[in-house]
Amino acid sequence: MVRVKICGVTTPADARHAAECGADAVGLNFYPKSPRYLTPQQAAAIVRDLPPFTAPVGVFVGQPLRQVCAIAYQLGLRSVQTYDEAPPEDDPFPFAHVPAFRVKDAAGLDLIRRFVAAATERGRPPAAVLVDSYVEGEMGGTGHKAPWHLLAGFDPGVPLVLAGGLTPENVAEAITFVRPWGVDVASGVEFAPGRKDPAKVAAFIRAAERAGG
């Protein structure tokens, strides 16, 4: 079974719809430069409206882990997704930590392996790793595909979440090719940045469930 995260949700209605369609998680973006940026107050309204078994995940860029965890605690998030090149010094527990990596070549996979090994040595392996496409100056949500050819058969030692350029039309192919633990989509199910297309969300989740069931 492949897990599905609908990322960059900005309204309670979009979050509810994703949950009703079967999403395992929704992503709340706290990166101020993102068109999907939310304040903690805006995010609270979304978390409050989620059904109990849909996990809210916070997405953070360039913030100290202590600050990340403080926001996660305030909002009752389940997981935190961060962009780091080295494991954080602080322990993210009780939040599941999902470091995200923008990969363009084999060196990117080596970085992931080193990250997981170093975190494991500290007794804090990540709950999963997310692999996104590399676009200069952009931190996710670009619509560009990750390098599937590199990721086929790649085992980072923890669950792998595939992101980057996924759509209702290609997610089944991506799952068949890469065999990830989970998939993550933002721009591929939108009609505008941060606004989800209900039909695309439903189609994406159905396609992922059929391919990874």
C-alpha positions in Angstrom: 0.0 0.0 0.0 1.4 3.4 -1.0 0.7 6.3 1.3 -0.4 9.6 -0.2 0.3 13.1 1.0 -1.4 16.1 -0.6 1.0 18.9 0.1 0.7 22.7 0.1 -2.9 22.7 1.3 -4.1 26.2 2.1 -7.8 25.9 3.0 -9.8 23.8 5.4 -12.1 22.8 2.5 -9.2 21.5 0.4 -7.8 19.6 3.3 -11.2 18.0 4.1 -11.7 17.0 0.5 -8.2 15.4 0.4 -9.0 13.4 3.5 -12.4 12.3 2.2 -10.7 11.1 -0.9 -8.4 8.9 1.1 -5.2 11.0 1.6 -3.1 9.7 4.5 -1.6 13.2 5.1 -1.8 16.8 4.1 1.2 19.1 4.0 1.1 22.6 5.6 3.9 24.8 4.2 5.6 27.2 6.6 8.2 28.5 4.1 7.5 32.2 3.6 8.9 32.2 0.1 6.4 29.6 -1.1 3.1 30.5 -2.8 1.6 27.9 -0.5 2.8 29.6 2.7 0.6 29.5 5.8 1.0 31.3 9.1 0.5 29.1 12.2 -2.9 30.8 12.7 -4.0 29.8 9.2 -2.7 26.3 9.7 -4.5 25.9 12.9 -7.9 26.4 11.2 -6.9 23.5 8.8 -5.7 21.2 11.5 -8.9 21.8 13.5 -11.0 20.8 10.6 -9.2 17.6 9.7 -10.8 14.2 10.4 -8.9 12.3 13.2 -7.0 9.8 11.0 -5.5 12.2 8.4 -2.1 13.3 9.6 -1.1 17.0 9.3 2.6 17.4 8.3 4.5 20.7 8.6 7.0 21.7 5.9 9.8 23.9 7.0 12.9 25.4 5.3 15.8 27.0 7.1 14.3 27.0 10.6 16.1 25.6 13.7 14.6 22.3 14.7 13.6 23.6 18.1 11.5 26.3 16.5 10.0 23.7 14.1 9.1 21.4 16.9 7.6 24.3 18.9 5.2 25.1 16.0 4.5 21.4 15.6 3.6 21.1 19.2 1.4 24.3 19.1 -0.6 22.9 16.2 -0.6 19.2 17.0 1.2 18.1 13.9 2.2 14.5 13.4 5.3 14.9 11.3 7.8 17.6 10.3 9.4 17.8 6.9 12.7 19.8 6.7 15.4 20.5 4.1 18.7 19.8 5.8 22.1 18.6 4.5 23.1 17.2 7.9 21.1 15.6 10.7 19.8 18.1 13.2 21.6 18.3 16.6 18.3 18.3 18.4 15.9 15.3 18.8 12.6 15.8 16.9 10.7 13.3 19.1 7.8 13.0 19.5 7.4 14.3 15.9 8.3 12.0 13.0 11.1 13.7 11.1 11.1 13.5 7.3 14.1 15.2 5.8 13.6 16.3 2.2 16.3 16.2 -0.5 16.4 17.8 -4.0 18.1 15.2 -6.1 19.6 15.8 -9.6 22.3 13.1 -9.8 23.9 10.1 -8.1 25.7 12.4 -5.7 22.3 13.4 -4.2 21.7 9.7 -3.4 25.0 9.5 -1.6 24.1 12.5 0.5 20.9 10.8 1.5 22.8 7.6 2.5 25.3 9.7 4.6 22.5 11.6 6.2 20.6 8.5 7.2 23.8 6.8 8.5 24.8 9.8 10.6 21.3 10.2 12.0 21.2 6.5 12.8 24.5 6.6 14.6 23.0 9.3 16.8 20.1 7.0 17.6 17.7 9.2 15.7 17.1 7.8 12.2 14.6 9.7 10.2 11.1 8.3 10.0 11.3 8.5 6.2 13.2 10.6 3.5 11.5 12.6 0.8 13.1 12.9 -2.6 12.1 15.8 -4.7 13.4 17.2 -8.0 16.2 19.7 -8.1 15.3 23.2 -9.4 17.8 26.0 -8.7 16.5 28.3 -6.0 13.2 26.5 -5.5 12.3 24.3 -2.5 9.6 21.9 -3.8 6.3 22.4 -5.6 7.9 23.1 -8.9 6.2 20.6 -11.1 9.5 19.1 -12.3 10.0 15.4 -12.1 12.5 13.8 -9.8 15.1 11.4 -11.5 13.1 8.2 -11.4 15.8 6.3 -13.2 18.2 6.9 -10.3 15.6 6.1 -7.7 14.5 2.7 -9.1 15.9 0.2 -6.6 17.3 2.9 -4.3 17.1 1.9 -0.6 18.0 4.7 1.8 17.5 2.4 4.8 14.2 4.1 5.8 10.9 4.6 3.9 11.2 6.6 0.7 8.6 9.2 -0.2 8.6 10.3 -3.9 7.8 13.9 -4.9 8.5 16.1 -7.8 6.3 16.5 -10.9 3.7 13.9 -10.0 0.3 14.1 -11.5 -2.9 12.0 -11.7 -1.6 10.9 -15.2 1.9 9.7 -14.2 1.7 8.7 -10.5 0.9 5.1 -11.3 3.9 4.9 -13.6 6.1 6.5 -11.0 5.0 4.0 -8.3 5.6 1.0 -10.6 9.0 2.3 -11.6 10.4 3.6 -8.2 8.3 1.5 -5.7 8.2 4.2 -3.0 6.7 3.9 0.4 4.7 7.0 -0.2 4.0 9.8 -2.8 3.7 13.5 -2.3 2.0 16.0 -4.7 1.4 19.7 -4.6 1.3 21.5 -8.0 0.2 18.4 -9.9 -3.3 18.6 -8.4 -3.8 22.4 -8.5 -5.6 24.9 -10.6 -3.5 27.7 -9.0 -0.6 27.7 -6.6 -2.0 26.6 -3.2 -5.5 25.9 -4.5 -6.3 22.3 -5.1 -8.5 21.0 -8.0 -10.9 18.6 -6.4 -11.2 16.3 -9.4 -7.4 16.1 -9.8 -7.0 15.3 -6.1 -9.5 12.5 -6.3 -8.0 11.1 -9.5 -4.4 11.3 -8.1 -5.4 9.3 -4.9 -7.3 6.7 -6.9 -4.4 6.2 -9.3 -1.9 5.9 -6.5 -4.1 3.4 -4.6 -4.6 1.2 -7.7 -0.9 1.2 -8.5 0.3 0.6 -5.0 -2.5 -1.5 -3.5 
